[in-house]
Amino acid sequence: MTYRNTVSDSGQPKILLAEDDPAVRRSLQLALQARGYDVRAHATGKTLLDDPFCTSAACLVADYRLDELDGFEILSRLRSRDWNGPAILITAYAALGLQERAASLGFGAVIEKPFREGAVGDTIDRLLHAHRQSGGARHDGQ
């Protein structure tokens, strides 16, 4: 997948967001839109994966704990569809070994809630820049 496929018709990079808390989801969506991203926000992993644009997104931001499919399963299923974009795991439950497990599954960053203002946007900016510089190499060791 080339980077060009990951932008909306308006030229904005598409971000997939899976967050079950409506207030957090809306806050992140607005903050990322203000940074110039086209955000496709979903309350569940299932609706995110049913989104016809899910494999053309520039970046994934997924909550660790979601009903039905957690952030790990969402990324795994996107990877099985040959999506190779960078991914960020967000969590209020920073368990021992979570960072290592997330990294081994292909997440470029883990951000704990509550977020520092701008933390998610800054991380997306950094990961997208690195992804473009690497030519879109996979982030899961493959």
C-alpha angles and dihedrals in degrees: 000000000000124000091246090069090059098067129084124241087267091057096253119135110251116237123194113213125189113184126144098201105087094208094050092043093051093043092051092044092053094044092050093045088053087057090055101263126137100228123200103194123196134182093212139032090236094059090045092053090046090056106109090218096053096105093048096057122119095218142005125222109186134175114236096226116045132147114264099358124031125209092268093054092047092055092044092053093046090051090051086058089055095255107152105178126128118272136205125201116210121195147168088195108068099182124186109277094015094120092051094046091048092050092048090053093050107267111145093203144007116213121192124219132270090055126217107241109273095010096121094043092047090050093049090050091051095046094046091050091050091045092053091046091052092050093246097302115177117265098210101074094266 
